[in-house]
Amino acid sequence: MRARRTALIAPALGLTLLVAACGSPGSSSGSSEPASTAATSSASPSGAACEGVAGDSLVVLTDDKHLQQVDNIVPAVNAAAAGENPDIIGVLDSVSAVLDTPTLVGLNKSVDVDRRTSSEVAQEFVTAQGLDKQSDVGKGMKVSVGAPNFSEGATLAAIYADTLKAAGFDASTETIGNRETYLPLLEQGGLTVVPEYVGTLATFLNKAVNGDSAEPVASGDLDKTMSNLTDLGAQVDLVFGKPAAAQDQNAFAVTTAFAQKYGVTSLSELAAACGGGITLGGPPECPERDFCEVGLKGVYGMTITKFTSLDAGGPLTKAALQQGEIALGLVFSSDGSLAGS
């Protein structure tokens, strides 16, 4: 599902979501003893270490200091096509207006967990949100919507296509590969629109236009990142609709039982409550990445007593959290398995 980016390259703005997941625990690294799974009702004194607390449901802690860059869903459109019929942007904006992260999690759950098809889920969503009630502005214009090769991208593309059809466009979806494959098609008009991600695409275009050593253009500021993306898009014949509230980002989670025990809802509160340190789990590269362990220490002042090498937001990390083997783990904010139960 994560073919669109490399884990920990595109950072995250945290949202609070209750989640449930299953899987098997991964292997641990480091010299500390495993965290206790016993839960108590008393919060940890400030300055004490916080042990993991076992539990089935997880909660994503708010990234209140914006360690992660924004990665809102945004329609990326071929500039010539938008010039031919500017109404295409307005139709796509109607999708962005009703798409937030909990909704995106639910859509992903329907496909990835409940095993329904992206086309079925998309059609149901378009009808439920009234997106099928569009003014007839398409005038039969042919529109090719690129469907990236992971389930979330396919579902978003189907939603775009169904909404455009309702507005009178002759819209169809075309399954495509990774960004390196589909972006040239979008720029040259072989595709009309692709569901994209603000921060990830801004970073990608910045390197393509300005080179690998270019100053970063993506941050935790959506308006600024979107402005930079718009400027970069103009250089490669792309325009953009309005970004949705929905984001698919890196985020940090604890069990709901842990959050209740220590009284935390944000990463700042976690750092304050657990000054003596916490155990962290994530992909092997986490200890060297600014948006993972390095950022947790530098931005939030956290003490990481032990890092456990697991996976990038996958079943190993979620299982280790649920079993109390780690206190904090990296997840993805729109993962369908994170839907509240």
C-alpha positions as CSV (number, residue, x, y, z in Angstrom):
1,M,0.0,0.0,0.0
2,R,2.9,2.3,0.5
3,A,4.4,2.2,-3.0
4,R,3.9,6.0,-3.3
5,R,6.7,6.8,-0.9
6,T,9.6,5.5,1.1
7,A,8.7,5.2,4.8
8,L,9.9,8.2,6.9
9,I,10.7,10.4,3.9
10,A,7.2,11.9,4.0
11,P,6.6,12.9,7.6
12,A,3.3,13.2,9.4
13,L,0.9,15.6,11.1
14,G,-0.7,13.5,13.8
15,L,-4.4,13.0,14.3
16,T,-6.2,11.2,17.1
17,L,-7.7,7.9,15.9
18,L,-8.8,4.8,17.8
19,V,-7.5,1.8,16.1
20,A,-7.5,-2.0,16.2
21,A,-4.9,-4.2,14.5
22,C,-3.5,-7.7,14.5
23,G,-0.2,-9.4,13.7
24,S,2.8,-11.0,15.2
25,P,5.5,-9.3,17.2
26,G,8.9,-8.6,15.6
27,S,12.4,-9.0,16.8
28,S,13.9,-6.6,19.2
29,S,17.3,-4.8,19.3
30,G,19.0,-3.1,22.2
31,S,20.1,-4.0,25.6
32,S,17.2,-2.9,27.8
33,E,14.9,-5.5,29.4
34,P,11.4,-5.9,27.7
35,A,8.8,-3.4,28.9
36,S,6.3,-4.7,31.3
37,T,2.8,-5.3,30.0
38,A,1.1,-4.8,33.4
39,A,-1.3,-1.8,33.5
40,T,-2.0,0.3,36.6
41,S,-4.4,3.1,37.2
42,S,-1.9,5.7,38.4
43,A,0.0,8.0,36.0
44,S,3.7,8.1,35.9
45,P,5.4,11.0,37.8
46,S,7.1,13.5,35.5
47,G,10.6,12.4,35.0
48,A,9.8,8.6,35.3
49,A,10.1,6.1,32.6
50,C,6.9,4.9,31.0
51,E,6.6,1.2,30.2
52,G,4.4,-0.2,27.4
53,V,0.9,-1.1,28.3
54,A,-0.8,-4.0,26.4
55,G,-4.1,-3.5,24.7
56,D,-6.0,-4.3,21.5
57,S,-6.8,-0.7,20.4
58,L,-4.3,2.0,19.5
59,V,-4.5,5.8,19.5
60,V,-2.3,8.1,17.4
61,L,-0.8,10.9,19.4
62,T,-1.2,14.5,18.1
63,D,2.0,15.8,16.5
64,D,1.5,19.2,18.2
65,K,4.9,20.6,17.3
66,H,4.6,19.6,13.6
67,L,7.6,17.3,13.5
68,Q,6.1,15.7,10.3
69,Q,5.4,17.4,7.0
70,V,1.8,17.7,5.8
71,D,0.7,15.1,3.3
72,N,-2.9,16.0,2.5
73,I,-4.6,14.3,-0.5
74,V,-4.7,16.7,-3.5
75,P,-5.9,16.3,-7.1
76,A,-3.0,16.9,-9.5
77,V,-4.2,17.9,-12.9
78,N,-2.6,18.4,-16.3
79,A,-2.5,22.1,-16.9
80,A,-3.7,22.0,-20.5
81,A,-6.7,19.9,-19.6
82,A,-7.6,22.3,-16.8
83,G,-7.2,25.2,-19.3
84,E,-9.6,23.4,-21.7
85,N,-12.3,23.0,-19.1
86,P,-11.5,24.8,-15.8
87,D,-14.6,23.2,-14.2
88,I,-12.7,20.0,-13.8
89,I,-10.9,21.6,-10.8
90,G,-14.2,22.6,-9.1
91,V,-15.6,19.1,-9.5
92,L,-12.5,17.6,-7.9
93,D,-12.6,20.1,-5.1
94,S,-16.0,18.8,-4.2
95,V,-14.3,15.5,-3.4
96,S,-11.7,17.2,-1.3
97,A,-14.4,19.0,0.7
98,V,-15.8,15.7,2.1
99,L,-12.6,13.7,2.6
100,D,-11.0,13.8,6.0
101,T,-8.6,11.3,7.6
102,P,-11.2,9.2,9.6
103,T,-13.2,8.9,6.3
104,L,-10.0,7.8,4.5
105,V,-9.3,5.3,7.1
106,G,-12.8,3.9,6.7
107,L,-12.4,3.7,2.9
108,N,-9.1,1.8,3.3
109,K,-10.7,-0.5,5.9
110,S,-13.4,-1.4,3.5
111,V,-10.9,-2.4,0.8
112,D,-7.9,-3.7,2.8
113,V,-9.6,-5.3,5.8
114,D,-13.2,-6.1,4.5
115,R,-11.8,-7.1,1.1
116,R,-14.3,-5.1,-1.0
117,T,-13.2,-3.7,-4.4
118,S,-12.1,-0.1,-4.7
119,S,-14.7,0.5,-7.4
120,E,-17.5,-0.7,-5.2
121,V,-16.3,1.3,-2.2
122,A,-15.9,4.4,-4.4
123,Q,-19.3,4.2,-5.9
124,E,-20.9,3.8,-2.5
125,F,-18.9,6.8,-1.1
126,V,-19.8,9.1,-4.1
127,T,-23.5,8.3,-3.6
128,A,-23.5,8.7,0.2
129,Q,-21.7,12.0,0.0
130,G,-24.0,13.4,-2.8
131,L,-21.1,13.7,-5.2
132,D,-23.2,12.2,-7.9
133,K,-25.4,15.3,-7.8
134,Q,-23.1,17.5,-10.0
135,S,-23.9,20.2,-12.5
136,D,-23.4,19.0,-16.1
137,V,-20.2,20.9,-16.8
138,G,-18.1,18.2,-18.4
139,K,-19.5,18.5,-21.9
140,G,-18.3,15.0,-22.7
141,M,-14.7,15.9,-22.3
142,K,-12.5,12.8,-22.1
143,V,-10.7,12.5,-18.8
144,S,-8.2,9.8,-17.8
145,V,-7.8,9.4,-14.1
146,G,-4.5,7.7,-13.0
147,A,-5.0,5.0,-10.4
148,P,-1.7,4.4,-8.5
149,N,-0.7,0.8,-7.8
150,F,-1.8,0.7,-4.2
151,S,-5.3,0.3,-2.8
152,E,-5.7,3.8,-1.4
153,G,-4.7,5.4,-4.6
154,A,-7.0,3.1,-6.6
155,T,-10.0,4.0,-4.4
156,L,-9.3,7.7,-4.6
157,A,-8.9,7.5,-8.4
158,A,-12.3,5.7,-8.7
159,I,-13.9,8.3,-6.5
160,Y,-12.5,11.1,-8.8
161,A,-13.7,9.2,-11.9
162,D,-17.2,8.6,-10.6
163,T,-17.6,12.2,-9.5
164,L,-16.3,13.5,-12.9
165,K,-18.7,11.2,-14.7
166,A,-21.6,12.6,-12.6
167,A,-20.5,16.1,-13.9
168,G,-20.7,15.1,-17.5
169,F,-17.1,14.2,-18.2
170,D,-16.2,11.0,-20.1
171,A,-14.0,9.8,-17.3
172,S,-12.2,6.5,-17.0
173,T,-9.5,5.1,-14.7
174,E,-6.1,3.8,-15.8
175,T,-4.0,1.7,-13.5
176,I,-0.5,3.1,-13.4
177,G,2.8,2.4,-11.7
178,N,4.8,4.4,-9.3
179,R,5.3,8.2,-9.4
180,E,8.4,8.0,-11.6
181,T,6.2,6.2,-14.2
182,Y,3.0,8.2,-14.0
183,L,4.2,11.8,-13.4
184,P,5.6,12.2,-16.9
185,L,2.3,11.0,-18.4
186,L,0.4,13.5,-16.3
187,E,2.7,16.3,-17.2
188,Q,2.5,15.5,-20.9
189,G,-1.3,14.9,-21.0
190,G,-1.3,11.1,-21.3
191,L,-3.2,11.3,-18.0
192,T,-5.6,14.1,-16.9
193,V,-5.6,13.8,-13.1
194,V,-4.0,11.7,-10.4
195,P,-4.7,11.7,-6.6
196,E,-1.5,13.0,-5.0
197,Y,0.0,13.9,-1.6
198,V,1.0,17.5,-1.0
199,G,4.3,17.0,0.9
200,T,5.5,14.0,-0.9
201,L,4.8,15.4,-4.3
202,A,6.4,18.8,-3.4
203,T,9.5,17.0,-2.3
204,F,9.6,14.9,-5.4
205,L,9.1,17.8,-7.8
206,N,11.6,19.9,-5.9
207,K,14.3,17.3,-6.5
208,A,13.3,16.9,-10.1
209,V,13.3,20.6,-10.8
210,N,16.0,21.9,-8.5
211,G,18.2,18.9,-7.9
212,D,18.9,16.5,-5.0
213,S,20.6,19.2,-2.9
214,A,17.7,21.7,-3.1
215,E,16.4,23.3,0.1
216,P,13.3,21.5,1.4
217,V,9.9,22.9,0.3
218,A,7.6,20.6,2.4
219,S,7.0,21.3,6.1
220,G,4.2,21.1,8.7
221,D,2.6,24.2,7.3
222,L,0.0,23.2,4.7
223,D,-0.5,26.7,3.2
224,K,3.3,27.2,2.7
225,T,3.8,23.7,1.4
226,M,0.9,24.0,-1.0
227,S,2.2,27.3,-2.2
228,N,5.5,25.8,-3.0
229,L,3.9,22.8,-4.7
230,T,1.8,25.2,-6.9
231,D,5.0,27.1,-7.9
232,L,6.8,23.8,-8.8
233,G,3.8,22.5,-10.6
234,A,3.7,25.5,-12.9
235,Q,7.2,24.6,-14.1
236,V,6.1,21.1,-15.2
237,D,2.6,21.9,-16.5
238,L,0.6,20.8,-13.5
239,V,-2.1,22.5,-11.6
240,F,-3.8,21.5,-8.4
241,G,-7.2,21.5,-6.7
242,K,-7.8,22.2,-3.1
243,P,-6.1,19.8,-0.6
244,A,-8.5,17.6,1.4
245,A,-8.3,17.4,5.2
246,A,-7.4,13.8,4.7
247,Q,-3.8,12.9,5.2
248,D,-1.8,9.7,4.8
249,Q,1.4,10.2,6.9
250,N,3.8,8.8,9.3
251,A,2.4,9.1,12.9
252,F,3.2,7.8,16.3
253,A,0.8,5.6,18.3
254,V,0.4,4.1,21.8
255,T,-2.2,1.7,23.1
256,T,-5.4,3.3,24.3
257,A,-4.6,1.7,27.7
258,F,-1.3,3.4,27.7
259,A,-2.8,6.8,26.9
260,Q,-5.4,6.4,29.7
261,K,-2.8,5.3,32.2
262,Y,-0.4,8.2,31.6
263,G,-3.0,10.8,30.6
264,V,-1.5,11.6,27.2
265,T,-3.1,12.7,23.9
266,S,-0.1,14.4,22.2
267,L,3.6,13.9,21.8
268,S,4.3,16.9,24.0
269,E,2.3,15.4,26.8
270,L,4.1,12.1,26.3
271,A,7.5,13.7,26.6
272,A,6.4,15.6,29.7
273,A,4.8,12.5,31.4
274,C,7.6,10.2,30.5
275,G,10.8,12.2,31.1
276,G,12.6,9.1,32.2
277,G,12.2,7.6,28.8
278,I,10.1,5.3,26.6
279,T,10.7,2.3,24.3
280,L,10.2,3.0,20.6
281,G,9.5,0.7,17.7
282,G,9.7,1.2,14.0
283,P,11.6,0.5,10.8
284,P,15.3,-0.2,11.0
285,E,16.2,3.3,9.6
286,C,14.2,5.1,12.3
287,P,17.2,5.9,14.7
288,E,18.9,7.9,11.9
289,R,15.8,9.7,10.5
290,D,14.9,13.3,11.4
291,F,11.2,12.5,11.3
292,C,11.5,9.4,13.6
293,E,13.8,8.9,16.6
294,V,16.0,11.9,15.8
295,G,13.0,14.2,15.7
296,L,11.4,12.8,18.8
297,K,14.5,13.6,20.7
298,G,15.3,16.9,19.1
299,V,11.9,18.4,18.7
300,Y,10.1,16.9,21.7
301,G,13.0,16.3,24.0
302,M,12.1,12.6,24.5
303,T,14.4,10.1,26.0
304,I,14.4,6.8,24.1
305,T,15.6,4.1,26.4
306,K,15.4,1.4,23.8
307,F,14.7,1.1,20.1
308,T,13.1,-2.1,18.7
309,S,13.7,-2.7,15.0
310,L,10.3,-3.8,13.5
311,D,8.6,-2.5,10.3
312,A,7.3,0.7,8.8
313,G,3.8,1.0,10.2
314,G,3.0,-2.6,9.6
315,P,1.8,-5.6,11.6
316,L,5.0,-6.1,13.5
317,T,4.9,-2.6,15.0
318,K,1.2,-2.8,15.8
319,A,1.5,-6.2,17.4
320,A,4.5,-5.0,19.6
321,L,2.4,-2.1,20.8
322,Q,-0.6,-4.3,21.5
323,Q,1.5,-6.7,23.5
324,G,3.2,-4.0,25.5
325,E,6.7,-4.8,24.1
326,I,7.1,-1.1,23.1
327,A,5.4,2.0,24.4
328,L,5.5,4.1,21.1
329,G,5.4,2.9,17.5
330,L,5.4,4.4,14.1
331,V,2.2,3.8,12.1
332,F,0.5,5.3,9.0
333,S,-2.4,7.7,9.7
334,S,-4.7,6.3,7.0
335,D,-4.1,2.6,7.5
336,G,-7.4,0.8,7.2
337,S,-6.6,-1.5,10.2
338,L,-6.6,1.6,12.3
339,A,-10.4,2.1,12.1
340,G,-12.0,2.4,15.5
341,S,-13.9,-0.6,16.8
